[in-house]
Every structure is written in C-alpha cells, then in structure tokens.
Amino acid sequence: MNNNIVAVYPGSFDPPTKGHLDIISRASKIFPKVIVAITENYNKHHMFNLQERVDMMKESVSNIKNVEVDSFSGLLADYLVKIESFFVIRGLRALSDFEYEFQMALMNRTLNQKIETIFLMPDQIYTFLSSSMIKEIAGLGGDFKNLVPEPVYKRFKIKNNL
Ligand code: COA
C-alpha cells in the first residue's frame, strides 16, 4: 500500500449524521489517511456556520486516528491541488444520488484529470438519512438522537435551548 495516499471526503455536513460517519469509518479502513473537507454549499442555507460544522465533525471523528477535518472555500478541484491529493470519497445512498454524483465526478475530472471519485455505500439503515431531514425532525420536536453522533446532538440541544 502507498502510505502517502490521502482520500478527501468533501461535503457541507450541516450537520454531520451517522450516515456520514459510516462513510468516514469505511473510508478510514481503506485509505491510510482521510481528510473530511467541509465547505459552504452556496445552493443551501446552512443552519450551523462553518466553524460549528468543523467542530462537530472533529468531535465526532476524534476516535478514528487516521481521519483529519479541514475546511475549504471555492472549488473542490482547487483544494485538491493545494493539498496534493486527488482521491475523492462520496457516499451513494440510493439510485437517486447517482445522477448528481456522476455529474459532479465528471465535472471535477474535467477540471483536473487527476481527480478520481470513489463511491462507497453506507449501511442500509442510513440510506434514508439526510442533513435536511435531521433539521426538520429536530425543528418539529421529533426524536433524532440515534441518527446523529453524540456531539451533534449536544449542539442541537444548545442551539435550541433544550
Ligand atoms: N449519510 C447521510 N446523509 C448523506 C450521506 C450519508 N452517507 N451522503 C450524503 N448525505 C446527504 C447530505 O447530508 C446532504 O443532505 P442535505 O441536502 O439535506 O444537506 C445531501 O445528502 C447531499 O449531500 P452532498 O451531495 O454531499 O451535498 P453537500 O452539500 O454535502 O456537498 C459539495 C456538495 C460540497 C461536495 C459540492 O457542492 C462541492 O464540491 N462544492 C465545492 C464547489 C465546487 O467545487 N463545485 C463544483 C463541483 S463539480
């Protein structure tokens, strides 16, 4: 194994869910080092600011020693050049994810031929999960404790004065 291989798992993670953690855990068993790269998604209105999302993610992956958390702005392709790593991890939950992921993978490769996207499937119990759904359930008073890492649950409680 090439010990220099670094895989990057990009996303907005607003907030991180157990589905994201599942993908990170799988990637950490394949790659010597995984960087979770958190960014703004300008198509979305974020509930947690970038620093809060970075903090939540750092606390959530603190027990996985080959995982680091970073943030970036601008194009993912430019960030990959900056850190000199060209393997991108993405999760595929269902067929409905495929078209968007396919488009993004090919666009990233068009921007830089070195970029390879690797798709991992989360455990089927998380295939229905999304960050928006967590925010909706939390906002309407539903129980989402088992769907997010403990540090994320705590942040929600603080933010909503629960
Ligand atoms: N478990 C649970 N939820 C998951 C999941 C998993 N394994 N995988 C994805 N999701 C959810 C996410 O939480 C997100 O939920 P939401 O829409 O309710 O917020 C949704 O699925 C979509 O996730 P994703 O496609 O990862 O969107 P994102 O905003 O997290 O990430 C970026 C998209 C940030 C990677 C992409 O916009 C990007 O690269 N931006 C940088 C700018 C750039 O380079 N643009 C050109 C790209 S070609």
Residues whose N, C-alpha, C, O or C-beta is under 5 A from the ligand:
A	BS01	COA	P10 G11 S12 F13 T17 G19 H20 I23 T39 E40 N41 G74 L75 L76 A77 G91 M104 M107 N108 P122 Y126 L129 S130 S131 S132 M133
